[in-house]
């Protein structure tokens, strides 16, 4: 024989949760909900109009690149006679944080990176002012790469064939 289950005691009523109270208040005051929704949409549209949007944002710090060509000379000569003097001449530029260079066969590349917020045109002018103090071998003249974002480095080399 099976025994009958004891009768269940009624559970005391619980206090409504926070979400129940919010929904209940919203149902009681529908015009307040509509007003708050319109205010939220208005603030969203206003914020979106003030937001600066760029298709390809430049997240890199300001940078100036000096490229010097000296055809027909080994990378050791380029390093000793072009890259090192260029780095020494650019030491102490205001706002510069990092100076990196590479010396290849007939080519010297010196990159000077600046703190975020530095005006790119002012940084280029400071580098240009120091180029006059640079003593390099005859016929060698450094050039500043154009003002562009680092995403443009993809297009630096072009292969041509007949």
N, C-alpha and C positions, 0 to 999 in steps of 0.2 A: 504494500500500500504506500501511496505517496503522501507525504505530509504536506499540508497547505502552508504556503509561505506566510510569514507574519505580515500584517498590514503595514504599509509604508507610512511613515510619519510625514505630514506635510512639511515642506521646507519653507523657512521664513522668506518673505520677499526680499530680494536684493535691491540695493540702490541702483538706479540706472547709471550706465557707464557714461563717460565723458562724451563719446561719440553719439550715444542716444540723446543726450541733452542738446548737443549741437544741432543734430537733425531736427529734433522737436522744435528748437528755437527758430530754425530756418523755415520750417513749415508754418509756424505761427506768424512770422514776419516776412512774407515773400517780397515785399517792396524793398526791404532793407537788403535782402540777398541780391536783388536785381541792381540796386544802387552800388553795393560793394563790388559786384561783378563789373559794372561799367567803369568804376574808378580803377579797378585792376587792369582792365583793357586799356584805358587811357594812359595810365602810367607806363604800361608795356610799349605802347606805340610811341610815346614821348621818348622813352629810353632807347628804343631802336633807332629813332631818327638821330639821336646824339651819338650813337655808337660808331666809331671809326672802323669801317670795314674795308679790307683790301683783299683782292683776289689772291695775291701771293705776298703775304706779309714778310717783311725782312726782319728775321729774328736774330740776325748776326750783329755783333758789335761793330762800331765804325772801324774801318781798316783802310790803310793806304799801302799800295803795293808798288815797289820800284823794280823795274825790269831793266837789266843792262845786258846788251849783247856785245860779245867780243869774239867774233868768229875765228876759228882756227887755233884756239888756245885750250889747254887742258884744264880740267876742273880744279886742279890744285893751284894753277896760276890765277884762275878766275877768283878762287876763294881768297888767296893771299893779296892780290892787287886790286880787286873790285869789291867783293862782298864784305870783307873785314873793314876796310876803310869806310864803306857806306854805313855799316852798323855803328862804327865808332862816331861818325858824324851825326847819326840820328839819336844817339844816346841822350837822355834827359829831355826829350820832347814833352811838353806839358800835356798831361792826360794819357800818355802812352803807358800801356801795361805790359805788353809782350812784343818782342821783336824776334821774328823767326826768319831764317834764310835757308836757301838751298843754292848750291853751286853745281852746275852741270858743264858739260863740254861746250864752251863758248857762250854760256848764259848764267847770269846771276839774278836771283829773285829774292828780294827782301820785303817781308810783310810786317807792317807795324800795326798792332791792334790797340785800340783806345778803349777807355772806359765807356760804358753805356751812357748815353745822353750827350756825348761829345759831338759838337757840330762837325759834320764830315768835311764841309768846305773849309772851315778854319784849320782842321787837322791837315788837309792837303796843302793849305797855304804855308803852314809851319814847316812841312817837309820841303816844299818848294824853296822856301827861304834858306834852308840849310844846304840845299844842293849846290849853291854857289861856293860854299866853303870846302867842297869835296875835291880832293886831288886824285885824279884817276889817270891812267895811261893815255897818251895822245890818241885822239880819234874815238875815244870811248865816251859816250854820253848816256847817262841813265834817263829813263822815261817813266813817267807815272802812268799806271794803268788807268783806264777811264773809271769814272765814278759809277759803280754798278753794284748790285747785290751779288753775294757769292753764288747764287743759283746760276748766274751767267757764266761760271767757270766751265760749264758743260760745253759751251760753244767755243772754247779757246782754240782747239786744234781742228784743222780741216784737212782731209786727205783729198788730193786731186790726182787724177790719172788721165792719160791720153787714151 
